[in-house]
Amino acid sequence: MQRLRRRVAIAGTLVPLLAGRALAHGGGLRSEAGEALSVPTWLVLLTGGAVVGASFLLASLATDRALVRAVHEWGVAVPTNRRVGRVLWALGSLVGLLAVCAVVLSGLFGPPNQLRNAAILLVWVGWWAGLPMVAYLLGDPWPALNPVRTLADVLPGAGLEYPEALGAWPATVGLLALIWLEVVMPLASNPRLLALVVTCYVIVALAGAVAFGESWFRRADPVERVFRSYGKVGSLSRGRLHLPGSALVDERARDPGAVAFVVALLWGTTYDGLVGTELVAGAIPSVVALGVPPRVVYGLAFLAGFGVFLGAFSLAARLARRSAPTYEPAERVARRFAPALLPIAAGYHLAHYLAYFLSLLPALGGAALMPWAPPDPTVLVVPGWFSAVGPLAVLVGHLLAVWVAHAVAFDFFPGRLQAIRSQYPLTAVMVLYTAVSLWVITQPEVTPAYL
Amino acid sequence: MSAESPPEDAPRCPHCDAPFHTERLRDLHVGYEHDGASEAEREAFEAAYRAETDDIRRFRLKVIGALVLLYFGLLFVYVGVT
């Protein structure tokens, strides 16, 4: 992933630019804006944290239950037509099937150049960067596209009962494994390897789907669960167009392991950026010097970070019982408030991938239309002001999270002041996390050590 | 004040036996969650709601104070740094 981005930076200077106009436009804006104010990084982080803290204070002024409920229940019905829906679904299934065939075939036999290989562009630019944006800006598109679902529909099911105790744990472990693989393996530069991993995933998911039917997709499939979680942040659900994040207020992380899954999603996006910072890239070699293989170091750091994130959230849930105060079990509090973290993950994802997605969109288009003979890749150069989109997306994600948590608290606790006080620990965690993620996205990106 | 487990004499909801830290929270809970509340329980709910509204008014003043502090604090930091 990181390497694909590095290549893009180089290609951007070599490849004839179709984006000349966009570039000139951006350059024009920059010169109009005059001398930029130089603000030290710590002050950027402090300001980001302060914005989140202030938004919590502002939200706490909204103590009218009817008002809070009206905001998240507001929405307009989208006219739906069963026949159009079915045609769109069939079209989506077809696109999904064609895409997975294109990924496997061009992964195995396509050009090795990563900017011309349809497998790499479809998976990383289309599926990993682009589709989640559709999910959290609009609604979850994956059930219609998912080729595994299409295949499982035509296969006879075994009708096994999904083990209740497993809950969301297979999805959590699967997600952590996918992110770790993405970081330590050259999946963004080696199409053969990528095709192999995709094939393995399809086989495993198909086996699960045949064995457990819909329960597999609802609970155990990591990809399906990631897109559903992001889809809840979007503003289109159950045939209604509503404010972003409204669907999260009624959401509960009910399955065993569902809280861990939400935290894994959040940590995964952070980790992907964290390994590309100078601090981490510089620290890894000193650990490797002690005789630990690099991949193990990355794996251990990944698990340790996940533990820290999960620990911080559980601690916040336990402290919330004290600050509220309430005798509700900490676990129930955690389950109720975990979905409020999803807008943060979405905001961070957008900050991390929007420029990347837009710059590689023409290359993706070219390779997807002609996977056997892709044209010379064109890389768009995003204008300079685009660097403001990242911090803005992180902040907007946190603001949405603060509001969702506020609405959830008002739904959950009988006392209005109790609801506000229950948010102190979670808000503190969010302020800290804002600072961390702003730090990551403002760092210059370096190549992760050994990868 | 321990939040771990409710003491024996914690106020409890007469309908669902849920424990609460204060009688006010119990009364609010009964009013919101249980349709079959008695006349006395309705009155207790309204009294609790009014008392809470008074507390919220005081709380809002603190919030506005905190916002002002935060704003001017940051302003001074910016003036000092840039």
Contacts between the chains, C-beta under 8 A, distances in Angstrom:
chain1	res1	chain2	res2	distance
A	37	B	82	6.2
A	38	B	82	7.4
A	39	B	81	7.5
A	39	B	82	6.5
A	40	B	81	6.5
A	43	B	77	6.8
A	43	B	78	7.2
A	43	B	81	5.8
A	46	B	74	7.5
A	46	B	77	7.2
A	47	B	74	6.6
A	50	B	70	5.8
A	50	B	74	5.6
A	53	B	70	6.7
A	54	B	67	6.1
A	54	B	70	5.7
A	54	B	71	7.7
A	57	B	63	5.1
A	57	B	66	5.7
A	57	B	67	5.2
A	57	B	70	7.6
A	58	B	67	7.4
A	60	B	59	7.7
A	60	B	63	5.7
A	61	B	60	6.2
A	61	B	63	6.2
A	63	B	56	5.3
A	321	B	3	4.4
A	322	B	1	7.6
A	322	B	3	4.3
A	324	B	3	8.0
A	325	B	1	6.5
A	325	B	3	5.3
A	325	B	21	4.7
A	326	B	3	7.2
A	326	B	20	7.9
A	326	B	21	7.2
A	327	B	3	7.1
A	327	B	5	7.5
A	327	B	6	4.7
A	327	B	10	7.2
A	327	B	18	7.5
A	327	B	19	4.6
A	327	B	20	6.9
A	327	B	21	7.2
A	414	B	20	8.0
A	414	B	25	5.6
A	414	B	28	4.0
A	414	B	29	3.9
A	414	B	31	7.9
A	414	B	32	5.5
A	414	B	33	7.3
A	415	B	24	7.1
A	415	B	25	5.0
A	415	B	28	5.5
A	415	B	52	6.3
A	416	B	52	6.0
A	416	B	56	6.2
A	417	B	52	6.3
A	417	B	55	5.7
A	417	B	56	6.1
A	417	B	59	6.1
A	418	B	25	6.2
A	420	B	59	7.4
